[in-house]
Amino acid sequence: MRSGAKVAIVGGVFVVVAGGVGYGGYNLWNGVTGGSSDVGTKEAGTPRSGPVTPEEVTGTARDFLAAWAAGEADRAGQLTNDPVTAGPAVAAYKEGAGVSQAVITPGTPTGATVPFTVKATLTHDGVSKPWTYTSQLTVVRGESTGRPLVRWVPAVLHPKLTAGATLRTGTAKTPPVKAVDHEGVELSPEKYPSLAPVLDALRQRYGDKAGGRAGVETWIESADGTPTSTLVVLSAGKPGELRTTIDAGVQAAAEKAVKAYGTAAVTAIEPSTGAIRAVANSPATGFNTAFQGGQAPGSTMKIVTAAMMMRYGIAGPNTAVECPATVMWDGYTFQNLNKFTTTGNLTHAFARSCNTAFIKAITPLKDKGVHNTALGDTARKWFGIGATWSIGVQTADGSVPESSGTETAASYIGQGRITMNALNMASVSATVQNGGFKQPYLVPRDLDGREFATAERLPRDVATGLRTLMRAAATSAEGTATEAMASVPGPKGAKTGSAEVNNQDASNSWFTGYSGDLAAAAVVDSGGHGGDAAGKVVATVLKAG
């Protein structure tokens, strides 16, 4: 071994780098591997096959991490199954992030996966700061050579790195911001972890408008040059204050509510203004499902379907409708939960969440020649779904595309190709409660002069009718949302939803509703019935408001 590095195997757990190996220092390759070039072969010219062995996992991980720590980007790349991409990425790690030292220590392998800890020093213009994080790599067998190789993904270098993204250290592109709620309460990502990606996005868009001063930081930069996440602050700048529409109390309740589930999202909106009062996701870091997700919303979509039926004169709250156990359309049979059947008016069918009553609307709409387009047109006309929303950060704004065949019937009950998220469905409830669409927003429009999406107000009889339906679902003896909404103060209304997903044992749980001047919607993956999981989340949030 060369001076300054120590490699040891203790009790089957290997330690690759110890003793302060830095970039520009010693070449560890020969020291670690002895310069061997026939790793991964049974004998000369005969590639290995089958799963990688424990010895191959530890040896390959050790060699890759040692090459990386030594700054040997080409050598590290050759130890992966994608050297063309991996080599430059390892080189960019050192230069882009300003890493002056790196000590990388592997942990105990689990199968072919090896966790490791990176302890590095970041330096820029004479300012340095230590940086520690954990990541992992997986060893696979090369398809053509049979050699054990590291399966290359950018997350090997840092768990937040994605394709095309890089690490950067320098003077931040935008000053830091101190985000506050609508009453001036500070919103820190430590206290409200679901807000972390939202606050990062707000900073990048509005940091230069808040009056702060940039500091020296390490961040992840996307392929288009946009910073997406601050990792380390080497020297703090001066934050400017950015007021948002969030309500700290409602946000705290939302964070706690979704934390009870593995994958869940919730959004709360003030119907009279469109102000977003809370957004929370579980897990709390990473992709903002509440704003950017796109999933079938299940029977919560019956709010829009009912509006469509009223618009085209198919049925109103007091119109008698049929609710058979099953109904067929275009050769496919649709059914109610457990094939229940009931009689009564549209209000009763909505409260019970009768699928067949809403699918049967397809026949009279076909006679009018609009059955494939009426739902999407209604969603856009009255609920703003399909327009481009400008809330202050990136969103997915809901989609109700033109349909055909069995897909049309499925769309009437929130399946097919319809995609929504918690933000979209909270807005649907807010539109009903307010009697008209107010585009949700997170920061005031005068901050940057952006245009808000608009939609026509609901006709008075439609607004009153939809509130009647949602009140029945939330308060009547047979309402599917009654149990979840029992402790929520009135005036209130709600709708449950269960969305079936391919290859998933349990349905996604959806729920949307309002209480007073607050509306909310939630989705819990594999949560089952809408009232069982998502309903509890929404009720908790509404009570906090």
JOLINBEL-V716061 format. One record per pair of residues at least 6 apart in sequence whose C-alpha atoms are under 8 Angstrom apart, sorted by sequence separation. I is the first residue (numbers start at 0). J is the second residue. D is the distance in whole Angstrom. If there is no record, write none. Layout:
i j d
I J D
I J D
This chain:
i j d
0 6 8
7 13 6
8 14 6
28 34 7
37 43 8
40 46 5
41 47 6
66 72 7
76 82 4
79 85 7
92 98 8
93 99 8
107 113 7
108 114 7
121 127 5
122 128 7
140 146 6
141 147 6
154 160 5
160 166 8
179 185 4
180 186 7
188 194 6
220 226 4
221 227 7
257 263 6
268 274 6
269 275 6
308 314 6
309 315 6
314 320 8
326 332 6
327 333 6
342 348 8
364 370 5
365 371 8
378 384 5
379 385 6
388 394 7
409 415 5
410 416 7
430 436 5
444 450 7
472 478 4
473 479 7
474 480 7
475 481 7
499 505 7
500 506 6
512 518 6
513 519 6
526 532 6
6 13 8
7 14 6
39 46 7
40 47 5
75 82 8
76 83 7
106 113 7
107 114 7
120 127 7
121 128 5
140 147 5
141 148 6
153 160 5
154 161 6
178 185 6
179 186 5
187 194 8
188 195 5
219 226 6
220 227 6
257 264 6
268 275 4
269 276 7
280 287 7
308 315 7
325 332 7
326 333 5
341 348 8
378 385 7
379 386 7
410 417 6
429 436 7
430 437 7
444 451 8
471 478 6
472 479 6
473 480 5
474 481 5
499 506 5
500 507 7
511 518 8
512 519 6
526 533 7
6 14 6
7 15 7
39 47 6
66 74 6
67 75 6
76 84 8
105 113 7
106 114 5
120 128 6
121 129 6
139 147 6
140 148 6
153 161 6
177 185 7
178 186 6
186 194 8
187 195 8
218 226 6
219 227 6
220 228 8
257 265 7
267 275 6
268 276 5
280 288 7
325 333 6
326 334 6
348 356 7
362 370 8
388 396 6
402 410 8
406 414 8
407 415 7
472 480 5
473 481 4
498 506 5
499 507 6
511 519 6
512 520 6
6 15 5
66 75 5
73 82 8
76 85 5
77 86 7
105 114 6
106 115 5
120 129 4
121 130 7
138 147 6
139 148 5
152 161 8
153 162 6
177 186 8
178 187 7
218 227 7
219 228 5
266 275 7
267 276 5
268 277 7
280 289 6
325 334 4
361 370 6
364 373 8
387 396 6
406 415 5
427 436 8
472 481 6
473 482 8
484 493 8
497 506 6
498 507 5
511 520 4
523 532 7
5 15 7
6 16 6
75 85 8
76 86 4
105 115 4
106 116 8
119 129 6
120 130 6
138 148 5
139 149 6
152 162 8
177 187 8
188 198 8
218 228 6
219 229 7
266 276 8
267 277 5
279 289 7
324 334 6
325 335 7
375 385 8
386 396 7
406 416 7
426 436 8
473 483 8
474 484 8
497 507 6
498 508 7
510 520 6
511 521 7
523 533 6
5 16 6
6 17 7
63 74 8
64 75 8
75 86 6
76 87 8
104 115 5
105 116 6
118 129 7
119 130 5
138 149 4
139 150 6
218 229 4
219 230 7
266 277 5
267 278 7
278 289 7
324 335 6
345 356 8
385 396 6
426 437 8
473 484 6
474 485 7
497 508 5
498 509 7
509 520 7
510 521 6
522 533 5
4 16 6
5 17 6
63 75 5
74 86 8
103 115 7
104 116 5
118 130 6
119 131 6
137 149 6
138 150 6
217 229 6
218 230 5
253 265 7
265 277 8
266 278 4
278 290 8
384 396 6
385 397 6
426 438 8
473 485 8
496 508 6
497 509 6
509 521 6
510 522 7
521 533 5
4 17 6
5 18 7
62 75 8
73 86 5
76 89 8
103 116 6
104 117 7
117 130 8
118 131 5
136 149 7
137 150 6
216 229 7
217 230 6
218 231 7
253 266 8
265 278 6
266 279 7
325 338 7
384 397 6
385 398 6
426 439 7
438 451 6
480 493 6
496 509 5
509 522 5
520 533 8
521 534 7
4 18 6
72 86 5
73 87 8
75 89 7
103 117 5
117 131 6
118 132 7
136 150 7
216 230 8
217 231 5
264 278 8
265 279 5
324 338 5
384 398 7
385 399 7
438 452 6
480 494 6
495 509 6
496 510 6
508 522 6
509 523 7
3 18 6
4 19 7
63 78 6
72 87 7
102 117 6
103 118 6
116 131 7
117 132 6
216 231 6
217 232 6
264 279 6
265 280 7
324 339 5
384 399 8
438 453 7
479 494 8
480 495 6
495 510 5
507 522 7
508 523 5
521 536 7
3 19 7
4 20 6
39 55 7
62 78 8
72 88 8
101 117 7
102 118 5
116 132 6
117 133 6
216 232 4
217 233 7
264 280 4
323 339 8
324 340 5
400 416 7
437 453 7
479 495 6
494 510 6
495 511 7
507 523 6
508 524 6
521 537 6
3 20 6
72 89 5
101 118 6
102 119 6
116 133 4
117 134 8
215 232 6
216 233 5
263 280 6
264 281 6
323 340 5
399 416 7
400 417 7
436 453 7
493 510 7
494 511 6
507 524 5
508 525 7
520 537 6
72 90 5
101 119 4
115 133 6
116 134 7
214 232 8
215 233 5
216 234 7
262 280 7
263 281 5
322 340 6
323 341 7
335 353 6
399 417 5
436 454 6
473 491 7
474 492 8
493 511 6
494 512 6
506 524 7
507 525 4
508 526 5
519 537 6
59 78 7
70 89 8
71 90 8
100 119 5
101 120 7
114 133 7
115 134 6
136 155 6
214 233 8
215 234 5
216 235 8
262 281 5
263 282 8
322 341 6
335 354 5
398 417 6
399 418 7
435 454 8
436 455 7
473 492 5
493 512 4
506 525 5
507 526 5
508 527 5
509 528 8
510 529 5
70 90 7
99 119 7
100 120 5
114 134 6
115 135 6
134 154 7
135 155 6
178 198 7
214 234 6
215 235 7
261 281 6
262 282 6
321 341 8
322 342 6
334 354 7
335 355 6
397 417 8
398 418 5
435 455 7
436 456 6
472 492 7
473 493 5
492 512 5
493 513 6
505 525 5
506 526 6
507 527 6
508 528 5
509 529 5
510 530 7
98 119 7
99 120 6
100 121 8
114 135 4
134 155 6
214 235 5
215 236 7
260 281 7
261 282 7
321 342 6
333 354 8
334 355 6
378 399 7
397 418 6
398 419 7
435 456 4
470 491 6
471 492 7
472 493 6
473 494 7
491 512 7
492 513 6
504 525 7
505 526 7
506 527 5
507 528 8
508 529 4
509 530 8
519 540 7
3 25 8
67 89 7
98 120 6
99 121 6
113 135 5
114 136 6
134 156 7
203 225 8
213 235 8
214 236 4
257 279 7
258 280 8
320 342 7
321 343 7
333 355 7
397 419 5
434 456 6
435 457 5
469 491 8
470 492 4
472 494 6
491 513 5
492 514 7
503 525 7
505 527 5
506 528 7
507 529 8
508 530 8
519 541 7
2 25 8
4 27 8
70 93 7
98 121 5
99 122 6
112 135 7
113 136 5
134 157 6
203 226 7
213 236 5
214 237 7
257 280 6
258 281 6
266 289 6
319 342 8
320 343 6
375 398 8
396 419 7
397 420 7
434 457 6
469 492 4
470 493 7
491 514 4
508 531 8
509 532 8
510 533 5
511 534 8
518 541 7
1 25 7
97 121 5
98 122 6
112 136 6
113 137 6
133 157 8
134 158 6
203 227 8
212 236 5
213 237 7
253 277 7
257 281 6
258 282 7
264 288 6
265 289 6
319 343 6
320 344 5
375 399 5
395 419 8
434 458 8
468 492 8
469 493 5
490 514 6
491 515 7
508 532 6
509 533 5
510 534 5
517 541 7
6 31 7
96 121 7
97 122 5
112 137 4
132 157 8
133 158 8
211 236 7
212 237 5
213 238 8
253 278 7
254 279 5
264 289 5
319 344 4
320 345 6
374 399 7
375 400 6
395 420 8
434 459 7
469 494 6
489 514 6
490 515 6
508 533 6
509 534 7
512 537 7
1 27 8
97 123 6
111 137 5
112 138 6
176 202 6
211 237 5
212 238 6
250 276 7
253 279 6
254 280 7
318 344 5
319 345 6
322 348 7
375 401 7
397 423 6
431 457 8
466 492 7
488 514 6
489 515 6
511 537 7
111 138 5
175 202 7
200 227 7
211 238 5
212 239 8
249 276 7
250 277 5
317 344 5
318 345 6
396 423 7
487 514 7
488 515 8
510 537 7
514 541 6
517 544 7
111 139 7
174 202 8
199 227 7
210 238 7
211 239 4
249 277 6
250 278 7
316 344 7
317 345 6
320 348 8
372 400 8
434 462 5
513 541 7
1 30 6
173 202 7
199 228 6
209 238 8
210 239 5
211 240 8
245 274 8
250 279 7
316 345 5
317 346 7
326 355 6
372 401 5
0 30 5
31 61 8
32 62 7
173 203 6
176 206 6
199 229 8
209 239 5
210 240 7
244 274 6
245 275 6
246 276 5
247 277 8
315 345 6
316 346 5
325 355 6
371 401 6
372 402 7
432 462 8
497 527 6
0 31 7
31 62 7
172 203 8
175 206 6
209 240 6
244 275 6
245 276 4
246 277 6
314 345 7
322 353 6
324 355 7
371 402 5
431 462 6
497 528 5
174 206 5
196 228 7
209 241 6
244 276 6
245 277 6
322 354 8
323 355 6
326 358 8
371 403 6
496 528 7
497 529 5
68 101 6
173 206 5
174 207 6
176 209 7
206 239 7
322 355 6
323 356 7
326 359 7
495 528 8
496 529 5
28 62 7
31 65 8
68 102 6
173 207 6
321 355 8
322 356 5
431 465 7
432 466 7
495 529 5
496 530 8
68 103 7
176 211 7
321 356 6
431 466 6
495 530 6
174 210 8
175 211 6
205 241 8
320 356 6
371 407 6
28 65 7
174 211 5
175 212 7
370 407 7
374 411 7
27 65 6
28 66 6
65 103 8
174 212 5
175 213 6
27 66 6
64 103 7
173 212 8
174 213 4
175 214 8
384 423 7
495 534 7
26 66 8
173 213 6
174 214 7
172 213 7
27 69 6
171 213 6
26 69 6
170 213 7
171 214 6
469 512 8
13 57 7
25 69 7
61 105 8
170 214 6
171 215 6
382 426 8
24 69 7
26 71 8
123 168 7
170 215 4
171 216 6
382 427 6
15 61 5
22 68 7
23 69 7
122 168 8
123 169 6
169 215 5
170 216 6
14 61 8
21 68 7
22 69 5
23 70 7
121 168 8
168 215 7
169 216 6
313 360 7
361 408 7
483 530 6
13 61 8
20 68 7
21 69 6
22 70 5
168 216 6
169 217 7
301 349 8
382 430 7
390 438 8
482 530 7
483 531 7
15 64 7
16 65 7
20 69 7
21 70 8
168 217 4
390 439 6
391 440 7
392 441 8
480 529 8
15 65 7
167 217 5
168 218 6
313 363 7
358 408 6
388 438 7
390 440 4
391 441 6
480 530 6
484 534 8
57 108 8
166 217 7
167 218 5
313 364 8
358 409 8
388 439 8
389 440 7
390 441 5
391 442 6
479 530 7
483 534 5
487 538 6
16 68 8
56 108 8
166 218 6
167 219 6
305 357 8
308 360 7
390 442 7
483 535 6
486 538 8
60 113 7
166 219 5
167 220 7
304 357 7
311 364 8
358 411 6
382 435 8
383 436 7
165 219 6
166 220 6
172 226 8
298 352 7
357 411 6
358 412 7
381 435 7
382 436 6
480 534 7
484 538 6
487 541 7
488 542 7
56 111 6
164 219 7
165 220 5
357 412 7
381 436 7
383 438 8
483 538 6
487 542 6
56 112 8
57 113 8
164 220 5
165 221 7
298 354 8
301 357 8
486 542 8
53 110 7
56 113 8
164 221 4
165 222 8
53 111 7
163 221 6
164 222 5
354 412 6
160 219 7
163 222 5
183 242 7
191 250 7
51 111 7
159 219 8
162 222 8
191 251 7
389 449 7
80 141 6
175 236 7
177 238 6
179 240 7
181 242 6
186 247 7
193 254 7
389 450 7
390 451 8
174 236 7
175 237 7
176 238 4
177 239 6
178 240 6
179 241 6
180 242 6
181 243 6
192 254 8
389 451 6
174 237 7
175 238 5
176 239 5
177 240 5
178 241 5
179 242 5
180 243 5
181 244 5
184 247 7
191 254 7
388 451 6
389 452 7
92 156 8
174 238 6
175 239 7
176 240 6
177 241 6
178 242 6
179 243 6
180 244 6
181 245 6
182 246 8
388 452 6
88 153 8
174 239 7
176 241 6
178 243 7
180 245 5
181 246 6
387 452 6
428 493 8
85 151 7
179 245 8
180 246 5
307 373 7
386 452 6
89 156 7
180 247 6
307 374 6
386 453 8
80 148 6
85 153 8
79 148 5
80 149 6
81 150 8
383 452 7
78 148 5
79 149 4
80 150 6
81 151 6
95 165 7
96 166 5
97 167 7
304 374 6
307 377 6
383 453 6
78 149 6
79 150 6
80 151 6
95 166 6
96 167 5
97 168 6
303 374 7
306 377 7
383 454 5
79 151 6
95 167 5
96 168 5
382 454 6
92 165 7
95 168 6
381 454 5
91 165 7
92 166 6
303 377 7
331 405 7
380 454 6
381 455 5
91 166 8
303 378 6
329 404 6
330 405 8
379 454 7
380 455 6
381 456 6
22 98 8
60 136 8
328 404 8
329 405 6
381 457 6
22 99 6
88 165 8
328 405 6
21 99 7
22 100 6
60 138 7
21 100 4
22 101 7
59 138 7
20 100 7
21 101 5
328 408 7
19 100 8
20 101 7
21 102 7
432 513 7
19 101 7
20 102 6
56 138 6
19 102 6
428 511 6
194 278 7
414 498 7
428 512 6
429 513 7
432 516 8
17 102 7
193 278 7
194 279 7
413 498 7
414 499 8
428 513 6
16 102 6
17 103 8
63 149 8
193 279 5
425 511 6
432 518 8
16 103 6
17 104 7
51 138 7
193 280 6
424 511 6
425 512 7
15 103 7
16 104 6
51 139 6
59 147 7
193 281 8
196 284 7
429 517 7
15 104 6
50 139 8
51 140 6
59 148 6
60 149 7
193 282 8
194 283 8
195 284 7
196 285 7
429 518 5
14 104 6
15 105 7
50 140 7
59 149 7
193 283 4
196 286 8
197 287 8
428 518 6
429 519 8
14 105 6
49 140 8
56 147 7
192 283 6
193 284 6
196 287 7
428 519 7
13 105 7
14 106 8
48 140 7
55 147 6
123 215 8
192 284 7
426 518 7
13 106 7
425 518 6
426 519 8
12 106 7
13 107 8
425 519 5
12 107 6
424 519 8
425 520 4
12 108 8
51 147 7
424 520 6
425 521 8
46 143 8
47 144 8
48 145 6
46 144 6
47 145 5
421 519 8
422 520 7
46 145 5
47 146 7
421 520 5
46 146 7
421 521 5
130 231 7
421 522 6
291 393 7
293 395 7
420 522 8
290 393 8
291 394 5
292 395 7
290 394 5
291 395 5
293 397 7
40 145 7
128 233 6
290 395 6
291 396 8
39 145 6
40 146 7
127 233 6
39 146 4
126 233 7
304 411 6
38 146 7
39 147 6
126 234 7
304 412 8
38 147 8
301 411 7
300 411 7
301 412 6
121 233 8
300 412 6
301 413 7
299 412 8
300 413 5
298 412 5
299 413 7
297 412 6
298 413 5
297 413 4
296 413 5
297 414 6
295 413 6
296 414 7
350 468 7
295 414 5
349 468 6
350 469 7
295 415 7
349 469 8
96 217 7
295 416 7
296 417 7
346 467 7
347 468 8
350 471 6
351 472 7
295 417 5
296 418 7
346 468 5
349 471 8
350 472 4
294 417 7
295 418 5
296 419 6
345 468 8
349 472 7
350 473 8
294 418 5
295 419 6
296 420 7
303 427 8
347 471 7
293 418 5
294 419 5
299 424 8
302 427 8
346 471 7
350 475 7
293 419 5
294 420 6
351 477 6
292 419 7
293 420 5
350 477 7
351 478 6
352 479 7
292 420 5
350 478 5
351 479 6
291 420 7
350 479 6
290 420 6
350 480 8
289 420 6
290 421 7
288 420 7
289 421 5
290 422 6
288 421 8
289 422 6
352 495 8
350 494 8
316 464 6
315 464 7
316 465 8
310 461 8
316 467 7
309 461 6
316 468 7
273 426 8
266 421 6
267 422 8
306 461 7
265 421 5
266 422 5
270 426 8
273 429 8
264 421 6
265 422 7
268 425 7
267 425 6
268 426 7
271 429 8
266 425 6
270 429 4
306 465 7
269 429 7
270 430 7
305 465 7
268 429 7
270 432 7
271 433 6
270 433 5
302 465 7
273 437 5
275 439 6
272 437 6
273 438 5
274 439 6
275 440 6
271 437 7
273 439 4
274 440 5
275 441 6
270 437 7
272 439 8
273 440 6
274 441 6
268 439 7
204 392 8
201 391 7
201 392 6
200 392 6
302 494 8
197 392 7
299 494 5
244 440 7
245 441 7
298 494 7
299 495 6
300 496 8
244 441 5
298 495 6
299 496 5
243 441 6
244 442 6
298 496 4
243 442 5
297 496 5
298 497 6
242 442 7
243 443 8
296 496 7
297 497 5
298 498 7
296 497 7
297 498 4
296 498 6
297 499 8
295 498 6
299 509 7
298 509 8
299 510 7
297 509 7
299 511 7
296 509 6
289 521 8
208 446 8
271 516 7
270 516 6
269 516 6
270 517 6
269 517 5
270 518 6
268 517 6
269 518 6
267 517 7
268 518 5
267 518 6
268 519 6
267 519 4
266 519 6
267 520 7
265 519 7
266 520 6
265 520 6
266 521 7
265 521 4
264 521 5
265 522 7
263 521 7
264 522 6
263 522 6
264 523 7
263 523 4
262 523 6
263 524 6
262 524 6
260 523 7
261 524 8
265 536 7
265 537 7
267 540 7
267 541 8
256 535 8
257 536 6
256 536 5
253 536 7
256 539 7
256 540 8
253 539 7
252 539 7
253 540 6
252 540 6
249 540 6
252 543 6
249 541 8
249 543 5
248 543 7
249 544 6
248 544 8
